[in-house]
Amino acid sequence: MERHETAAGAPTATGGTGMGRTAGAGLSAVPARPDAAAADRSAAVAAAATALADRFAAADPAAADLLVATAFGAYGARHLGGAPRQAEPAPGTSWWHGPTVHHSTSPLFRPLGYRRIRREAPAAAPARPTGGGRHRKPERPAAAGDRSAGTELRTAARLLMARPLVTADGPHGAALPLIRRHAEDLAERFATLLGYRLTLGPDHARLHKAPLPGRGLPGLDPAGYAALARALADPAVPAPAAVRALLDDWRPPADLAADLLTAPPLPAVGPEVAVRRLLAETPVVLLDDLAPAERAHLLAAAPAETERFADFLGLTAEIRAEGVALLDPADELTDLALPGPGTLAQAALLLAERLVEELRPADAATAPPAVLVPDALIDGTLGDITDDYGMSAGWDAGYLADLAAFRRDALDLLHRMGLAAPAGRNWLLRAPAARYAPRATTEPAAGSGRHSRPAAVPAPAAPASAVVGAVSR
């Protein structure tokens, strides 16, 4: 599987912030330069843009995506949607057999003749008490001012995680005063927790993020990245429509363009910060994907780490035997939505549900973090889903006419959400996919005998098909 890059960190740069005080650790400013130095500055920006554009043009798509994430860090956080209503299970519970995000609903949204497969699963664990420990000190009620400041700080931090580039003329320009008001606290928290650097200019705020594979800018290829670098240095340079659309969204002032093209890279960090970045930016973190030191840290410190993110970003955690996923209760802090509207999101959710029902390991004690998916099973399952829902759910006609493209893009979405992974020419279904499937139960399926009549299947939980029906109506 892909290994993430661990190049990042936060320098303790210090500079004027335009707020009448010195910047704290991790906060730097783009100072106004005298007119006499403007020409030299423009020349430096143009040279940096040319060098970066040349690197983009010579890179393959994957390398270009990683380079643009390194240079700009403009990707948003990504998290799975939905949270189980069941009690949090006992430590060590697998995603394969843990609580799911499905809720009770009518079985009318299931395809005709579809019968749920039931497999052996452990009994539900009792809920763990919270906040009632013998040695826990009573919490001091927060003053109204403390609550207000904490809410503002979290709002600003969540915005920067979702939109690392905030410009005065951009769609979130109204939030710039809020970011400036809490700039020192934001810079300190981001530097300590994630090793990120916050830059403030006269007309922008930028959160310098570290590179992650596959987090390039949507709609752009290496040539598009090269055109973007040149257009940042000189807006008059002709650029493709996709680049112009991105610049229209960013509305980059000159100080941001210089920041993007000339800011120093983030230095390397240790395993603790590397793990936190994965928790904050990616849907799931599986222990098997981590380096030994990172795995040891997550195993030892998962509860403490997730508490930090709950306090700073309002994220909740699923801690399972295979790893950890941070979730946003508001289902907002993500650049991709799953569950979500649209053909691909609906089909991917249904595909994950049915593959889990076919391949879920029966033995919870020995369940692996991922299982190999037979190639024919993917094709057959997607064909069944298309027959059952394609027309009635109003799915994209292009996908219904091109199942090869449908398969490619649905699997790609599951991959980007951490629920599936390529393995050569095959695919692996990862344990977190089971959170979207009906929970495994110990009861045998009614009417499943060779001579028995099919019985109506009860609906203890809504399958992904319910999401499709609800969105389509």
N, C-alpha and C positions, 0 to 999 in steps of 0.2 A: 504494500500500500504506500501511498505518497507519504513522505516524511516532511514535516514542516521545517521552515527556516527558523533558526534561533538568533538571527542577527537583529538586535535591537537594543534598547536601553535609553536612558535619558541623561544627557550631559547636564552639568550644573551651570548652564549658561546664565549670565546675569546681564541685564540691560535695562534701559529705561522703558517703562510701560506706558508712559503718557498719562499715568494716574497719580503722579506726584510722589512715587515711592519706588523702591528698588524691587525688581522682579525676584521671585523666589526660585527655588530649584525647579528646573524643568520648564520654566517660563522664560521666553525670550521675546524680544520686540524687534520689529522692522523699523529702525529709526528713519526719520526724514533726513535726506542727505542734502548738503548744500548744492546749489545749482552748478558750481564749478566742478563737482564730482559726478554730475549726472551723466555726462558723456562716457566716463570711465565705467560707471555702473551699467549703462546700457550695453557697452561693449562686452562686459563680463557676462551679462545675461545672454546676449546673442551667442557668445562663444559656448556657453554651457548648453544652450538650446541646440546648437549645431552638433556638439559632441553627443548629446543624449539622442538626438534624432538619428545620428549615424549608428548608434548602438541598437536602437529599436529596429532600424531597417535591416540590420545584419542578423537579428535574432529569429529563432523559430517561434511559433505562437506561444508555446508554454513558457519559454524563456522571456519573451516580451511581456507576457502577463506578470511574471514575477518581477521583472525590471520596473514596470510601471507601478506595481505595488510598493517596490522599494523606493522609487523616486518620489511618488506622489502620495501613497498611502491613502487613497481617496475612497476606499471601499467602506461599506457600512457593516455593522455587526450583523450576525446571522444566527437566528435561534429557531428551534422547533416551536410550533404552536400547540396550544391546548395543554391543559393540566388535568391529571386524574382527579376524580372526586372521591375515589376510595382512599382509605387511610394509608399513610406512608408505610410501606412494608418494613419488615425487620431487616437489619443490615445484612448484606450478602445476598439479597434477593436478585435474581436475574431479570433483565428486561423481558426475556422470553416468557416469564411466568408472573411478572409483576402487574401492578394496576395499569389500566389503559385509559385512553382519553374518551372512550365511547360512553354514551349515555343512553338510557332506555328510550325507545321510540317504536313507532309502528313498523311491523315487518312488511308493510305494503311496498316499501321502497326497495326491497330485495328483489332480484330478478326471479322470475317464475322458475320453480324447480330447483332453486339453489338451496343446498343443505349444508349447514355448518358442520365442520369437522371438530370433534372434541377429543382432546388428548389429556393425558395425566398431568396434573399440576399440583403444587403444594397448596396446603390450606392457607387462607388469608391470615396474615399476621395481625395481631391487635395493634391499635394505634399507639404510638409512643407519646408519653406526656411531654408537654413543652412548658418550660418556664417554671416548673414546680420542684426543682431540685432542692435537696436538703441544704446545700451550701450556697445556693444562689442568693445574692443580695437583692432586695426589692429594688425595682427600677424607679429612679427619680422621675416624676412627671416632667416632661419638657415644657419650658415656658413657651408662650405663644410666639415670641420672637425667634426662639431656637427652632421651633417647628417650621416657621415661615422660611428661615434661612436654609434649613435642611431641605425643604421642598424645592426651593429655587436652585440650590446646588445640584440636586439630583436631576431636575429638569434640564439644566444646562449640560450636565454630564451626559445624559441620555441623548440629547440633541447632537453633541459632538461625536458620540459613538456611532450614531446613525448617519450624520452628515459631517464628516471631518473638515469640510471646507465651508465656512459660513461667511458670506460677503454682504456688504451693506445693501447692494442692489439685488441680491439673490432672493430666492423664495423664503429664506429664513432670516432675512436681515433684521427683522424686528427683535430677534433674540440677541443681537450683538450687545446691547447695553446690559442684559442679564449676564452674559458671559464675562463682560468686563468687570461687572460688580463683584463677581466671585472668582476672578482670574487667578489670584494667588492660591486660594484653596483648591481650585480645579487643577492648577499646575502641580501642586504638591501631591494631590491624590493620584493623578494620572502618572506622575513620575515614580511614586512609591509603589503603586499597585501594578502598573503595566510597563513602566519604563518608557512611556510616551512623552513627547515634548509638546507643549502648547505655545504657539506663536501668535502674538497680537500685532496687527498693523493698523494703520489709520482707518482702513476700510474692510478689514477681514479678521477672522480668527481661524487658525488652522491647528488641528490636532495631528501631529506627526505620528503615524502608525507604522508598525514594523511589517515587513513583507510576509505574506502568506501565499502558498501556491493556489492558482486558480482564482485569484481575486483581482482580475484585471478590470478594465473599464468596458462595460457592455457595448456591443456593437462595433468595437474597434479591433483591428488586426495590427500586426507590426507596422505596416505602412500608415495606418491611421494614427498610431501612437507617435510615429515620426512627424506626421503633419501637425499633431497637437502640440508637440514640443516647439516646433517652428512658429506656430500661431500664437503661443503664449508669449514668445519673445517679440513678435511683430504681428499685431492683429490684422494688418493690411495684407498679409500673405494669403494667397488663395488656399482654401482648405476644403476637404470633402464635407458633404452635408452632415454626416454623423458627428464630425468634429465641431462644426458650427452649432449643432444642436446642443452638444455638451457644453460649449462655451456660453451659449445662451442661458443654460441652466446655472452654471457656475458664476457667471458675470464677474470674471476675475479682474480686480483692479490691478494696477501696475505693481503694487507692493506684494500682492499674492503671487503674481507671475514670477517675480524675482525670488520669492520664498520657495516656490515649487522647484525652480530651476537651479538655485544656488545653495540651498540650505544643506548643511553637513548631514551625513547619514547618522542614524542612531547607532550607538556602540553596542557590542554584544552583551548579552545578559546571561545569568545563571538559570538553572532548571526551574526555580520557583517562579520567576517572572515569565519564563517561556510557557509554563503550564497555565499561568493566569491568562496570558494572551489567548491561548487556545480556548479556554473556558469562556472568555469574554466575547470572542469573535466567531467561534464556530459552533455548529449545532450540538455536536456530541464529541466527547473526548474519551476514546477507548484506551484502556491501559495498554493493550497490545500494540498500539500505534506509537507509544512514547519510548524515548530513550531510557535506559535503566535508571539514571538519576532522576529524571522527570517522573517516571513511574513510582519510584520510591517516595518522592515528595507528595504526589497526589494520594497515594495509599495512606500516608501518615497524616496529611493535613487537609483532606477533602472537606470535612465539616467547617474548619476555620476559614478556608478559602471561600467557600460558598457564603459564609456569613459576611465576609467583606463585600462581596458583590451584592448581597441583599441590602446592605447598608448604603452602598454608593450608587448602585444603579437600579435597585428595586427588583432584582432578579431572584427567582426561586430555583431550587435545585432538585434534580432527581439523582440520587447517589445509588448506583446499582453495582452488582458484582463485576460487570464488564467495564464500568467507567462512570462518568458524570456528564450530565447535561444541565445547562442553565436555561431556564425558561422565563419569558416575560409574561406575567399574568395579563397584561394588556394586549398581548399579541401585536405589538407595534415595533419593537426594537429588532427588526430583521429586514434585510433587503430582499428576501424571498419568503413567500407565505406558504406554509403547509401545516394544516389544511388551508386551502385558499380557493378562490373562484377561478374559472377558466378551465379549458380542456385539459391542459397538461397537469395541473395540480389535482384535478379530480381523478384523472386516469392513473396518475402515479400513486395516489392514496389507495385506490381500489387494487392496483397491482400489488402494492406492498401488503395489503390486508390478505389477499388470497395466497400470495406466496408464503406468508407466515403460517397460514392455516395448513398449507401443504407440507411445510418443511420445519415447523417448530420442533426443536428437540424435546423428546418426551421426558427425559431424565433431567430434572432441574439441577442436580448435583454435578453433572458432568457436561452441562450445556456449553458449547463453544461460543466465542464472541461473534462468530459469523459462520454461515453454512454455504456450501457451493450450490448454485442454482442450475439445474439442467437447462441447457439452452432451449430445448423444445418446450419446456414448461413455461418459459417466458413468452414464447410465441403463442402457445395455446391459450395461456391465461389472458394475454392482451387481446387475442381474438375473441374470447368469450366476453370480456368486458366491453369490447367495442360492439358486439352483437347486442348485449343486454342494455347498454346505456347510450351508445353513440347517437342514435337518432332522437331518442326521447329526451336526452339531456342537452340537445342542441350543440353537440361538439363540433369543432372546426372541421369543415368539409375536406380541407386539404389533408388533414391527418387521417380522416376516415378513408381517403382514397390512396394514402401512402402509408401503409402500416410499418414499413421499414423506418421511415422518418419518425413515425409516432413512437415506435419502440426506442429508437436512439434518444429522442428528446425526453421521454418519460424516465428512462434509466438515468440520463444525465441529471435530471432534477433530483431523483433519489440519491444519486452520488453526491451532488452539491449539498444536500441536506444531511449527509452522513448516514443514510439508511441502507445504502448499497455501495459496492466498490468493485471496480474492474479487477479481474485476475487473469491476465493474459487475454485470451479470447472469450473467457467466461466471466461470470459475475458472481459476487458474494452478496448474500443477504445478511445484513448486520443486525445484531440483537435489538438495537433501539427501534427497528421497524415494528417490533411486536407491540409497541405502545399504541399503534394505530389499528391493531387487529383486535377482534373480540378476545377477551381474556380466556385462557385455557381453563377448563373445568374438569372435575372428576366424574361428572355424570355421563353415562353413555348416551349416545344420540338416540332419541326416540324413533322407533319405526325404521331402524337401520338394518334389521334382519333380512335374510334373503327372501323370506315368505311373508314378511310383515307389510302392512300398508303404510305408505309414508304418512307421517304425522306432522301437524303444524309445528313449526319450530318456534319456541318461545323467544322473546327478545330481551335478554338480560342486558344487552348493550347494543348501541346503534353501530352497525358497520359503516365503513366508509361510504357505502352506497347511500346512506341517509344524508351524508353531506352533499353528495351529488344531487339528490332529489331536492334538498332544501335550497341549494344555490340556484338550481334550474327553475324553481317556481317563481 
